[in-house]
Amino acid sequence: CMMKIVRYFLISILVLGSLFATAYFIKTNSKSIKTYDTESPFITSIERKTVVTGKVIPEDEVEIKPQVSGILDKIFVEEGDIVKAGDLLAKVQIVPDESSLNSAQGRVINAKIVLANARLDFERNQKLYAKEIISQRDFESSELGFKQAQQELKIAKSNLQIIKEGSVGGARTANTNIRATIAGTVLEIPIEEGDQVTESNTFNNGTTIASVADLNKMIFEGEVDEAEVGKLYIDMPLQVNLGAIQGRAFEAKLKFISPKGNEDQGAVKFTIEGDVYLEDVFVRAGYSANASIILERKDSILALPESVIQFDRKSEEPYVEIKNKDGSFERSEIETGISDGINVEILSGVDKGDEIKVWNKTEPKKLGEDDEDN
């Protein structure tokens, strides 16, 4: 009887073990096989761009400065006015230097004394010559002295007038009149009536009365990083977008690349300039702008989305996983070319008909997952 009980017990254990193994096998094989989306290589064109931040400024901006020092008496224009070369912008009132004024007045007085003495000498010699008491040579000498004294007085008076008024009476253009030297738009008038101004000379830049520029001739000015400046060349096409004019791009042409770089926050940058073709659009000086520059372009090349490219953790070399006929994926080392940040050129390692594994596709969250995470 005991043997039967043991036999039944062993049989029960075997039956239960078989049922457990069967259930485990069914559960394991009932899991869904994980599938991946795939991408195939395609033929496209890729261009590599860089964006340069800068501004649009006039090609020629001239600062108008006075020829004499004094007080700004009157301003005849306002900022934004359009002027021609020679138009009167402002007038300066001379404030003569006391020492120079006294010296000039002294020269006038002295010239008058000399002239009076020369006149007496000339008139006396003229009478003597008429009576043939003196020679013609002596008479002509006195006459010359009289004329020289007249000229010296005239020069002394002119110098005094220049010191007082800034110009000689009858002059076509007085130095006190500040006129535009070029045609254009008045951009800025940094001073006001009554301000003291200083003349421009060898030792002093002088006070700026107004800034004038032709707003029909604008250029883009920006800075390029040293890693990209070597790929630029003169007459290279640019596409300029202005912050103040949305939805419109302007064509430009690179005309200047600075031969010297400037360090900015640890990076060396080079200034570039380009002529901007504005057509019939009015652009104000100083608009912020971005210029797109195509550094490299390739047409009809084999490419893949950058999202399917993987990188080896040790060697950091790129590779992809290609789908086999049985559904499995096989790793393949690849060589890449240029990239625009979305697609990348494939030089080797992949054929056009291959199916490439999309390894990092983001799965959408199911409803309620956020609540469970919290």
Rosetta blueprint (number, residue, H / E / L):
1 C L
2 M H
3 M H
4 K H
5 I H
6 V H
7 R H
8 Y H
9 F H
10 L H
11 I H
12 S H
13 I H
14 L H
15 V H
16 L H
17 G H
18 S H
19 L H
20 F H
21 A H
22 T H
23 A H
24 Y H
25 F H
26 I H
27 K H
28 T H
29 N H
30 S L
31 K L
32 S L
33 I L
34 K L
35 T L
36 Y L
37 D L
38 T E
39 E E
40 S L
41 P L
42 F E
43 I E
44 T E
45 S E
46 I E
47 E E
48 R E
49 K E
50 T E
51 V E
52 V E
53 T E
54 G E
55 K E
56 V E
57 I E
58 P E
59 E L
60 D L
61 E E
62 V E
63 E E
64 I E
65 K L
66 P L
67 Q L
68 V L
69 S L
70 G E
71 I E
72 L E
73 D E
74 K E
75 I E
76 F L
77 V L
78 E L
79 E L
80 G L
81 D L
82 I E
83 V E
84 K L
85 A L
86 G L
87 D L
88 L E
89 L E
90 A E
91 K E
92 V E
93 Q E
94 I E
95 V L
96 P L
97 D L
98 E H
99 S H
100 S H
101 L H
102 N H
103 S H
104 A H
105 Q H
106 G H
107 R H
108 V H
109 I H
110 N H
111 A H
112 K H
113 I H
114 V H
115 L H
116 A H
117 N H
118 A H
119 R H
120 L H
121 D H
122 F H
123 E H
124 R H
125 N H
126 Q H
127 K H
128 L H
129 Y H
130 A H
131 K L
132 E L
133 I L
134 I L
135 S L
136 Q H
137 R H
138 D H
139 F H
140 E H
141 S H
142 S H
143 E H
144 L H
145 G H
146 F H
147 K H
148 Q H
149 A H
150 Q H
151 Q H
152 E H
153 L H
154 K H
155 I H
156 A H
157 K H
158 S H
159 N H
160 L H
161 Q H
162 I H
163 I H
164 K H
165 E H
166 G L
167 S L
168 V L
169 G L
170 G L
171 A L
172 R L
173 T L
174 A L
175 N L
176 T L
177 N E
178 I E
179 R E
180 A L
181 T L
182 I L
183 A L
184 G E
185 T E
186 V E
187 L E
188 E E
189 I L
190 P L
191 I L
192 E L
193 E L
194 G L
195 D L
196 Q E
197 V E
198 T L
199 E L
200 S L
201 N E
202 T L
203 F L
204 N E
205 N L
206 G L
207 T L
208 T L
209 I L
210 A E
211 S E
212 V E
213 A E
214 D L
215 L L
216 N L
217 K L
218 M E
219 I E
220 F E
221 E E
222 G E
223 E E
224 V E
225 D E
226 E H
227 A H
228 E H
229 V H
230 G L
231 K L
232 L L
233 Y L
234 I L
235 D L
236 M L
237 P E
238 L E
239 Q E
240 V E
241 N E
242 L E
243 G L
244 A L
245 I E
246 Q E
247 G E
248 R E
249 A E
250 F E
251 E E
252 A E
253 K E
254 L E
255 K E
256 F E
257 I E
258 S L
259 P L
260 K L
261 G L
262 N E
263 E E
264 D E
265 Q L
266 G L
267 A E
268 V E
269 K E
270 F E
271 T E
272 I E
273 E E
274 G E
275 D E
276 V E
277 Y L
278 L L
279 E L
280 D L
281 V L
282 F L
283 V L
284 R L
285 A L
286 G L
287 Y E
288 S E
289 A E
290 N E
291 A E
292 S E
293 I E
294 I E
295 L E
296 E E
297 R E
298 K E
299 D E
300 S E
301 I E
302 L E
303 A E
304 L E
305 P E
306 E H
307 S H
308 V H
309 I L
310 Q E
311 F E
312 D L
313 R L
314 K L
315 S L
316 E L
317 E L
318 P E
319 Y E
320 V E
321 E E
322 I E
323 K E
324 N L
325 K L
326 D L
327 G L
328 S L
329 F E
330 E E
331 R E
332 S E
333 E E
334 I L
335 E E
336 T E
337 G E
338 I E
339 S E
340 D L
341 G L
342 I L
343 N E
344 V E
345 E E
346 I E
347 L E
348 S E
349 G L
350 V L
351 D L
352 K L
353 G L
354 D L
355 E L
356 I E
357 K E
358 V L
359 W L
360 N L
361 K L
362 T L
363 E L
364 P L
365 K L
366 K L
367 L L
368 G L
369 E H
370 D H
371 D H
372 E H
373 D H
374 N L
